[in-house]
Amino acid sequence: MRAPRLAILREVNEAGRTITITQNGEAKVVVMDVNTYDRWRSATALLKLLANGEAEVQAARVVSQTEAFRRAREAIRRTRQDA
């Protein structure tokens, strides 16, 4: 049993392949190298941010760039006054 697992790990690490393990014809486990996993997580996080931003636009919870910078400058000014 150890040899097949090592072969899978070698293939994933050396070839950069993602392997799907099935049970009774149904996908149960995905094996991927750490770099692929990290890229996948980063891409997923970016897509989530984009979806959240789109939802904000659709709900009209947006301000102009000018207003955003005005608010940022005001927040910085207040922070400096409090320090």
C-alpha positions in Angstrom: 0.0 0.0 0.0 2.9 2.4 0.7 4.3 2.2 -2.9 1.1 3.4 -4.6 0.8 6.3 -2.2 4.4 7.3 -2.9 3.8 7.1 -6.6 0.8 9.4 -6.3 2.8 11.9 -4.2 5.6 11.8 -6.7 3.3 12.4 -9.6 1.6 15.3 -7.8 4.9 16.9 -6.7 6.9 16.3 -9.9 4.3 16.8 -12.6 2.2 19.4 -10.7 -0.9 17.3 -11.5 -4.0 17.3 -9.4 -5.3 13.8 -8.9 -9.0 13.0 -8.1 -9.5 9.8 -6.1 -12.9 8.2 -6.6 -14.9 5.6 -4.7 -17.5 3.7 -6.6 -17.2 6.1 -9.5 -17.8 9.2 -7.3 -15.1 11.8 -6.6 -14.1 11.7 -2.9 -10.6 13.2 -2.5 -8.5 15.6 -4.5 -4.7 15.6 -4.1 -2.7 18.6 -5.2 0.7 20.0 -4.4 1.0 22.9 -1.9 1.8 25.5 -4.6 -1.3 24.6 -6.6 -3.4 24.7 -3.4 -2.0 28.1 -2.4 -2.8 29.5 -5.9 -6.3 28.0 -5.7 -6.9 29.6 -2.3 -5.7 33.0 -3.6 -7.9 32.8 -6.7 -10.9 31.8 -4.6 -10.3 34.7 -2.2 -10.0 37.1 -5.1 -13.2 35.8 -6.6 -15.0 36.2 -3.3 -13.8 39.8 -3.0 -15.1 40.5 -6.6 -18.4 39.0 -5.8 -18.8 41.0 -2.6 -17.9 44.2 -4.5 -20.4 43.4 -7.2 -23.1 42.9 -4.5 -22.2 46.3 -3.1 -22.6 47.9 -6.5 -25.9 46.1 -7.1 -27.2 47.3 -3.7 -26.1 50.9 -4.5 -23.8 50.9 -1.4 -21.0 52.8 -3.2 -19.5 56.3 -3.2 -17.5 58.1 -5.8 -13.7 58.0 -5.7 -13.6 61.7 -4.7 -15.9 61.0 -1.8 -13.9 57.9 -0.7 -10.7 59.9 -0.7 -12.4 62.7 1.2 -13.5 60.2 3.9 -10.1 58.7 4.1 -8.4 62.1 4.5 -10.9 63.0 7.2 -10.3 59.7 9.1 -6.5 60.3 8.9 -7.0 63.8 10.2 -9.1 62.6 13.1 -6.6 59.9 14.0 -3.7 62.4 14.0 -5.7 64.7 16.3 -6.4 61.9 18.7 -2.8 60.8 18.9 
